[in-house]
Every structure is written in C-alpha cells, then in structure tokens.
C-alpha cells in the first residue's frame, strides 16, 4: 500500500504544482524549459512506476470497500465511450474542441468516476479517487490561471471526424484487447 501512496504523492505532487504554486512552475520553466521538463518527467515516471507496483501488489489481497452489481460494467463501458475522443480533442481544432471546455480534464473525470463504479477495492478507490479529486481541483484552478498552449494539428473541416474515428478506435482497442493485455481484466467479461 505504501508504494501506491508514495506513487500517488509523487505523480500528483508534480502534477499539482500548477494548481498550488503556478508562479513556481512558471519561474522554473523560465529558468530552464528542458530542466523543468526533465524534473517533471522524472517525478511523473517514478510516480507511475510506484503506482503500478503498489496497485498490482494490493490487487493480490484486495480489501473490498463496496461492490456494485455486475451490470455496472456496462454503465462504465458507456461512460467511457467519449473518454478517448475528449482526451485527444485539444490536439484537433474543430467544433468538438470549441464546444468542450477543458476536454482532457472531463475525460479524466469520466474515466475515474466510471472506474470507481466497478472498482470498490481500497486500491481502486485510492487510485481512481485521486485522479478524480485531482481533475476537479485542476479544473477549479484553471479559473485563476491561463491555459498553456498545446501543439495542434492544422485546422481542418475533417478534424472532428478524425477525432471521433481516432477516439472510438482507441476505445475499441482498449476494451477488446489492451485492457486485458495490460491489466489482466476484461472490461466486459469477454475472452478474446
């Protein structure tokens, strides 16, 4: 459990610098853009490694906090449909991007909330609860700090179609193959 908690602290600690002390992040990036990116990446990577190891360790002897009916996996599958589309939205200027405010944070919130429906273990609540709490805090903090520009594809009338195809393709890959391959869990209980 301590690996998971330490991993969450490292990962969300570095991801929360812009929330808690945006001036510090801007000062560090101004001093050395690549230095800040390296520090940010190292903290993030160390956090991810510890999260994966800690979560995996806790799955071996789970502490169940709650268990919703099995059919909630289908509710989760429906909630996750827009997640990949929203996650890729900032990079493809179009109508979807204009309509969605902070689409990546919406994607993280949907992903975390949906996973909380089907993961009632202590490890699941810690992991997905932290993602949900961080996304809510980050969204609130965006009201008082400017959004940073991200690299985008050239503006095109086809960007929305590309986004939907890319997002739904990633969703299908995750549901029918990658989730089971990476996490040993078939989201819909389907063996492929």
Backbone bond lengths (Angstrom), bond angles and torsions (degrees), N, CA, C in turn:
res aa  C-N    CA-C-N  psi(-1)  N-CA   C-N-CA  omega(-1)  CA-C   N-CA-C  phi
1 X - - - 1.440 - - 1.527 111.29 -
2 X 1.320 116.41 -33.55 1.466 118.83 -177.06 1.513 112.20 -68.97
3 X 1.344 116.17 -31.46 1.468 118.48 176.17 1.524 110.23 -63.95
4 X 1.328 116.51 -43.55 1.463 120.32 179.52 1.524 110.15 -62.98
5 X 1.312 117.52 -46.22 1.471 120.88 -178.88 1.527 111.03 -63.81
6 X 1.342 117.20 -44.79 1.463 119.83 178.02 1.524 110.92 -62.92
7 X 1.335 116.63 -41.54 1.463 120.50 177.65 1.520 111.86 -61.10
8 X 1.333 116.87 -43.64 1.465 120.62 178.40 1.521 110.74 -63.51
9 X 1.352 116.71 -40.82 1.471 119.89 178.64 1.527 111.47 -63.15
10 X 1.336 117.06 -44.33 1.472 119.95 179.21 1.528 111.16 -64.62
11 X 1.333 115.65 -50.07 1.466 120.58 -175.79 1.523 111.24 -63.40
12 X 1.337 116.36 -51.61 1.458 118.64 -177.00 1.521 112.11 -79.13
13 X 1.328 117.15 -23.00 1.461 119.69 174.35 1.518 110.76 -61.05
14 X 1.320 116.61 -50.82 1.467 119.77 -178.62 1.526 110.66 -70.49
15 X 1.339 117.00 -34.03 1.462 120.01 178.86 1.534 112.20 -74.59
16 X 1.316 117.24 -12.11 1.460 120.82 -178.77 1.525 113.39 -101.78
17 X 1.318 117.21 1.17 1.470 119.72 179.08 1.521 109.85 -58.39
18 X 1.333 117.61 -43.19 1.468 120.66 179.73 1.520 111.99 -66.24
19 X 1.328 116.97 -26.48 1.460 121.07 179.26 1.533 109.98 -77.46
20 X 1.326 115.92 -49.86 1.465 121.37 -172.82 1.523 113.31 -82.45
21 X 1.319 116.87 -44.66 1.470 120.90 -176.81 1.533 109.99 -138.25
22 X 1.344 117.08 71.60 1.462 119.51 -176.65 1.526 113.10 -59.65
23 X 1.327 116.85 -32.12 1.468 119.83 179.20 1.520 111.75 -63.49
24 X 1.328 117.04 -37.81 1.467 121.42 178.39 1.520 110.51 -62.97
25 X 1.325 116.47 -46.34 1.466 120.83 179.22 1.525 110.59 -60.35
26 X 1.331 116.73 -44.84 1.463 120.78 -179.54 1.522 111.34 -64.97
27 X 1.338 117.22 -39.45 1.466 121.61 178.32 1.525 110.81 -64.18
28 X 1.337 116.37 -45.80 1.466 120.26 179.76 1.525 110.99 -63.51
29 X 1.329 117.24 -42.81 1.459 121.10 -179.85 1.527 110.87 -67.15
30 X 1.338 117.20 -34.65 1.467 120.63 178.64 1.527 111.08 -68.65
31 X 1.337 116.43 -36.40 1.472 120.27 178.77 1.525 110.91 -66.64
32 X 1.314 115.89 -45.79 1.458 120.76 -179.24 1.519 108.72 -156.89
33 X 1.329 115.60 101.26 1.458 120.69 -179.01 1.526 110.74 -57.22
34 X 1.333 116.37 -47.12 1.469 120.15 -178.48 1.523 111.72 -73.18
35 X 1.304 117.51 -33.35 1.464 120.58 176.38 1.518 110.55 -61.91
36 X 1.345 116.63 -45.00 1.458 120.36 178.37 1.529 110.67 -64.15
37 X 1.338 116.72 -42.63 1.467 120.18 -179.97 1.529 111.43 -62.49
38 X 1.324 116.11 -37.65 1.473 119.67 179.27 1.531 110.22 -67.76
39 X 1.325 117.29 -45.87 1.470 121.10 178.70 1.532 109.59 -61.08
40 X 1.321 116.59 -47.25 1.460 122.62 179.79 1.532 110.34 -58.41
41 X 1.321 115.87 -45.26 1.472 121.13 -179.00 1.522 111.98 -66.51
42 X 1.333 117.35 -40.86 1.462 120.30 -179.61 1.531 111.67 -65.83
43 X 1.337 116.76 -43.67 1.463 120.16 176.85 1.530 110.34 -62.79
44 X 1.333 115.96 -44.05 1.468 120.50 -179.76 1.518 111.00 -62.70
45 X 1.321 116.88 -46.78 1.461 120.84 -178.95 1.528 111.53 -64.06
46 X 1.330 116.91 -44.60 1.471 120.22 177.22 1.529 110.11 -60.48
47 X 1.336 116.53 -40.89 1.457 120.57 177.70 1.517 111.72 -62.59
48 X 1.332 116.98 -45.01 1.469 120.81 -179.70 1.521 111.01 -62.27
49 X 1.328 116.84 -44.72 1.477 120.28 179.81 1.527 110.25 -59.78
50 X 1.325 116.76 -46.41 1.466 120.15 179.77 1.530 112.01 -67.06
51 X 1.331 117.04 -37.57 1.466 120.57 177.48 1.525 110.02 -62.29
52 X 1.319 116.78 -47.87 1.469 120.84 -178.91 1.528 110.44 -62.09
53 X 1.323 116.57 -46.95 1.470 119.44 179.94 1.528 111.72 -65.13
54 X 1.337 116.61 -45.56 1.457 120.58 -178.86 1.518 112.63 -65.83
55 X 1.326 116.89 -42.02 1.458 120.65 179.15 1.530 109.95 -65.67
56 X 1.331 115.83 -43.72 1.460 120.07 178.15 1.519 112.23 -60.76
57 X 1.322 116.18 -40.56 1.469 121.31 178.70 1.527 110.73 -65.17
58 X 1.328 116.57 -42.09 1.466 120.22 -179.16 1.530 112.39 -70.72
59 X 1.330 117.44 -24.89 1.473 120.31 178.04 1.528 111.33 -69.34
60 X 1.326 116.84 -22.50 1.473 120.14 -178.80 1.524 111.87 -67.69
61 X 1.329 116.58 -33.40 1.475 120.05 176.31 1.528 107.58 -137.12
62 X 1.335 115.92 78.17 1.469 120.05 -173.22 1.523 113.98 -69.63
63 X 1.324 113.88 144.19 1.459 121.51 172.36 1.534 105.07 -104.27
64 X 1.330 116.27 109.80 1.461 120.78 -176.52 1.528 109.52 -84.91
65 X 1.321 115.36 121.52 1.458 121.44 178.42 1.529 110.91 -93.69
66 X 1.335 116.64 -35.69 1.461 121.76 177.14 1.527 108.34 -158.54
67 X 1.312 115.69 160.23 1.467 121.39 177.81 1.527 108.25 -143.30
68 X 1.314 115.67 114.15 1.457 120.78 177.65 1.529 108.57 -87.57
69 X 1.329 117.70 162.06 1.465 119.45 179.76 1.535 112.12 -55.97
70 X 1.331 115.13 151.76 1.464 121.73 -175.33 1.532 113.12 -58.79
71 X 1.328 118.02 -28.95 1.458 120.19 -177.33 1.536 112.58 -68.35
72 X 1.324 117.67 -10.06 1.462 120.01 176.52 1.527 111.87 -64.91
73 X 1.333 117.18 -19.09 1.471 118.62 176.76 1.525 110.57 -61.75
74 X 1.349 117.18 -31.22 1.463 120.58 178.99 1.526 111.07 -76.15
75 X 1.315 116.59 -35.16 1.466 120.78 173.40 1.528 108.73 -61.73
76 X 1.322 115.72 -44.39 1.464 121.39 178.28 1.521 110.44 -60.15
77 X 1.336 117.44 -45.17 1.467 121.41 179.62 1.523 111.12 -58.98
78 X 1.334 117.06 -39.88 1.467 120.51 179.04 1.530 110.60 -69.25
79 X 1.333 116.64 -43.31 1.471 119.99 178.99 1.529 112.08 -61.66
80 X 1.327 116.24 -30.65 1.460 120.13 -177.14 1.532 113.48 -82.93
81 X 1.330 118.02 -10.73 1.474 120.26 -179.65 1.533 113.58 -51.66
82 X 1.335 119.76 -49.06 1.467 118.39 -178.09 1.534 114.74 -80.63
83 X 1.317 118.27 -5.86 1.471 120.13 -171.66 1.521 112.85 -58.95
84 X 1.326 117.51 -49.84 1.468 119.00 -177.53 1.525 111.15 -68.51
85 X 1.322 117.02 -37.11 1.472 120.01 177.41 1.528 109.23 -60.39
86 X 1.322 116.64 -49.04 1.463 120.65 -179.79 1.527 112.04 -64.76
87 X 1.333 116.31 -36.39 1.457 119.00 -178.68 1.529 111.65 -64.33
88 X 1.334 117.36 -37.64 1.468 121.16 179.90 1.528 113.21 -84.60
89 X 1.326 118.19 -12.15 1.463 122.99 -173.33 1.536 115.19 -54.00
90 X 1.333 120.99 -41.65 1.473 118.72 -177.45 1.533 113.84 -59.71
91 X 1.314 117.87 -21.17 1.456 121.21 -174.39 1.533 113.21 -92.84
92 X 1.334 117.20 -5.03 1.465 121.36 -177.38 1.533 109.83 -129.26
93 X 1.340 117.50 92.16 1.465 120.08 -178.36 1.532 111.02 -61.99
94 X 1.325 114.38 129.79 1.462 120.49 179.29 1.515 109.46 -179.29
95 X 1.329 116.01 -165.05 1.468 120.32 -177.69 1.522 112.25 -65.43
96 X 1.331 116.84 -38.18 1.471 119.26 -179.72 1.522 109.79 -63.10
97 X 1.322 115.80 -43.73 1.473 119.74 -179.87 1.528 111.46 -63.04
98 X 1.341 116.33 -40.27 1.468 119.61 179.33 1.524 111.49 -66.59
99 X 1.328 116.87 -35.85 1.468 121.09 -177.36 1.529 112.87 -77.17
100 X 1.316 116.53 -30.04 1.476 120.21 -175.23 1.517 110.19 -93.49
101 X 1.329 115.75 123.37 1.463 119.63 173.31 1.517 106.61 -89.82
102 X 1.304 117.46 126.06 1.463 123.10 179.19 1.530 111.99 49.47
103 X 1.330 116.84 60.36 1.467 120.22 -173.59 1.528 114.44 -61.19
104 X 1.328 118.81 -33.76 1.462 119.23 179.71 1.526 111.33 -68.05
105 X 1.312 117.37 -36.91 1.472 119.34 177.22 1.527 110.93 -68.89
106 X 1.323 116.98 -36.89 1.466 119.88 175.01 1.527 109.13 -62.54
107 X 1.335 116.57 -41.09 1.470 120.79 179.09 1.529 110.83 -62.26
108 X 1.313 117.36 -43.89 1.466 120.88 -179.93 1.534 110.01 -64.97
109 X 1.334 116.66 -42.58 1.471 119.57 179.58 1.528 111.35 -63.37
110 X 1.331 117.19 -44.34 1.472 120.54 178.32 1.523 111.28 -63.10
111 X 1.340 115.75 -44.80 1.465 121.53 -179.78 1.528 110.61 -59.96
112 X 1.331 116.35 -47.38 1.463 120.57 -177.73 1.530 111.40 -67.77
113 X 1.329 117.08 -46.17 1.466 120.24 -179.32 1.526 110.94 -63.05
114 X 1.323 117.06 -41.83 1.462 120.80 179.13 1.529 110.99 -62.72
115 X 1.325 116.56 -41.39 1.465 119.78 179.54 1.534 112.40 -69.19
116 X 1.329 116.88 -29.08 1.461 119.88 176.57 1.529 111.24 -67.19
117 X 1.324 117.31 -24.97 1.469 120.69 177.46 1.529 112.12 -67.36
118 X 1.333 116.33 -30.03 1.470 119.22 -174.34 1.527 113.23 -116.29
119 X 1.310 117.27 1.58 1.463 122.01 179.41 1.522 109.52 -125.27
120 X 1.301 115.86 85.28 1.452 120.29 -178.27 1.513 113.86 -93.91
121 X 1.321 117.50 18.14 1.458 119.66 177.29 1.523 109.85 -85.00
122 X 1.305 116.22 162.51 1.461 121.01 177.76 1.529 110.40 -57.75
123 X 1.328 116.62 -43.36 1.466 120.47 179.47 1.525 110.81 -62.04
124 X 1.336 116.73 -43.83 1.460 120.94 179.65 1.516 112.50 -64.28
125 X 1.317 116.44 -42.85 1.465 120.49 180.00 1.529 110.42 -65.63
126 X 1.341 116.72 -41.44 1.471 119.44 176.93 1.525 110.96 -61.92
127 X 1.332 116.20 -50.66 1.462 120.55 -175.83 1.523 111.85 -64.70
128 X 1.322 117.07 -59.85 1.460 120.31 -173.63 1.529 111.48 -74.04
129 X 1.327 117.48 -30.96 1.459 120.34 175.11 1.521 112.06 -63.74
130 X 1.336 116.68 -39.37 1.475 120.10 177.76 1.524 110.87 -65.47
131 X 1.338 117.06 -42.48 1.470 119.81 177.82 1.529 110.55 -61.26
132 X 1.322 117.05 -43.72 1.457 120.66 -179.31 1.530 110.99 -65.16
133 X 1.319 117.39 -46.26 1.472 121.21 179.95 1.532 110.80 -62.54
134 X 1.346 116.60 -41.87 1.465 119.63 179.49 1.525 110.97 -64.06
135 X 1.330 117.71 -43.50 1.469 120.64 -178.75 1.522 111.08 -63.67
136 X 1.320 117.26 -39.33 1.469 120.85 177.40 1.534 109.50 -64.58
137 X 1.326 117.16 -46.53 1.469 121.00 179.65 1.529 111.38 -62.46
138 X 1.319 116.85 -41.15 1.465 120.57 -179.95 1.526 110.65 -65.48
139 X 1.318 117.19 -41.11 1.471 121.10 178.83 1.528 110.22 -62.78
140 X 1.315 117.18 -42.90 1.466 120.55 178.72 1.528 110.29 -63.68
141 X 1.338 116.48 -41.17 1.468 119.48 -177.38 1.529 112.15 -69.89
142 X 1.322 117.82 -22.77 1.468 120.06 179.23 1.520 112.59 -65.87
143 X 1.322 116.38 -17.02 1.469 119.92 178.17 1.522 111.71 -70.18
144 X 1.354 116.55 -21.29 1.467 119.15 -177.65 1.524 113.53 -116.14
145 X 1.327 116.62 7.18 1.470 118.70 177.17 1.523 109.19 -139.07
146 X 1.322 115.95 148.66 1.470 118.47 -178.28 1.539 110.96 -73.63
147 X 1.314 114.53 146.64 1.469 119.97 176.07 1.526 108.92 -73.31
148 X 1.313 116.05 143.38 1.464 120.46 178.09 1.522 109.45 -88.27
149 X 1.312 117.30 142.63 1.466 119.17 179.37 1.536 111.24 -68.93
150 X 1.318 115.81 147.77 1.467 121.83 175.97 1.513 107.82 -121.97
151 X 1.341 117.12 151.00 1.473 118.74 176.79 1.526 109.46 -66.21
152 X 1.329 115.88 136.87 1.463 120.19 -177.08 1.526 111.05 -128.50
153 X 1.325 114.38 159.13 1.461 120.45 173.65 1.529 108.08 -71.30
154 X 1.321 117.13 158.81 1.477 118.41 176.64 1.533 110.33 -60.18
155 X 1.318 116.12 145.63 1.466 120.32 -179.95 1.521 108.91 -63.32
156 X 1.324 114.88 134.15 1.463 120.30 -177.64 1.520 109.37 -154.58
157 X 1.335 115.51 150.73 1.461 120.75 176.67 1.526 110.78 -67.94
158 X 1.325 117.29 -17.95 1.465 121.77 -177.53 1.528 113.62 -91.73
159 X 1.330 117.19 -4.69 1.469 119.73 -175.59 1.530 113.19 -58.98
160 X 1.335 117.12 -38.90 1.464 119.18 179.16 1.523 110.91 -64.60
161 X 1.323 116.91 -41.91 1.474 120.74 178.66 1.528 109.98 -65.32
162 X 1.326 116.84 -41.54 1.468 121.07 178.09 1.526 109.50 -60.83
163 X 1.327 115.50 -44.21 1.459 120.83 -179.32 1.522 112.29 -61.07
164 X 1.319 116.89 -46.66 1.462 120.96 -179.47 1.529 109.79 -64.10
165 X 1.331 117.48 -45.50 1.472 120.31 179.74 1.526 111.23 -64.14
166 X 1.312 116.87 -44.20 1.467 121.50 179.10 1.524 110.72 -63.38
167 X 1.332 116.77 -47.60 1.464 121.38 -179.11 1.514 112.67 -64.02
168 X 1.331 117.21 -46.20 1.466 119.82 -179.93 1.525 111.27 -69.09
169 X 1.338 116.94 -34.06 1.467 120.13 175.85 1.517 110.97 -63.65
170 X 1.325 116.71 -44.47 1.469 120.70 178.44 1.530 110.27 -64.63
171 X 1.329 117.01 -37.84 1.467 121.84 178.15 1.532 110.48 -61.68
172 X 1.326 116.52 -48.71 1.467 120.85 -179.05 1.532 110.23 -62.03
173 X 1.327 116.97 -44.54 1.470 120.27 177.31 1.525 111.42 -58.59
174 X 1.322 116.49 -44.18 1.462 120.39 -178.40 1.528 110.99 -66.64
175 X 1.318 117.40 -47.63 1.467 120.94 -175.46 1.525 112.03 -67.34
176 X 1.327 116.37 -42.36 1.460 118.82 -172.15 1.523 114.97 -97.45
177 X 1.346 117.56 -6.11 1.455 117.03 -179.60 1.529 113.55 -146.84
178 X 1.327 117.54 -60.23 1.463 120.80 -170.09 1.530 113.79 -63.34
179 X 1.329 118.11 -40.12 1.462 120.16 -177.73 1.527 110.33 -60.55
180 X 1.308 116.05 -42.90 1.472 119.85 178.59 1.534 110.86 -69.12
181 X 1.336 116.82 -42.22 1.469 121.08 -178.90 1.526 111.64 -65.18
182 X 1.325 117.01 -41.07 1.464 120.87 -175.91 1.524 113.45 -85.87
183 X 1.324 117.36 -37.23 1.465 120.45 -171.33 1.510 114.73 -118.49
184 X 1.332 116.78 1.78 1.485 122.89 -180.00 1.525 112.79 59.05
185 X 1.324 116.23 29.59 1.455 121.20 178.71 1.526 107.92 -132.58
186 X 1.320 116.61 125.24 1.458 121.91 174.84 1.528 107.49 -90.59
187 X 1.337 118.94 111.33 1.455 121.24 -172.88 1.538 114.40 -55.55
188 X 1.314 117.34 -37.14 1.461 119.97 -178.43 1.522 112.13 -104.13
189 X 1.322 116.72 8.79 1.454 120.34 -179.50 1.517 112.52 73.66
190 X 1.329 116.75 19.40 1.468 121.80 -177.40 1.518 108.89 -95.85
191 X 1.312 117.00 129.85 1.469 121.26 176.08 1.517 107.90 -93.79
192 X 1.300 116.20 126.11 1.483 120.99 179.24 1.503 109.18 -113.01
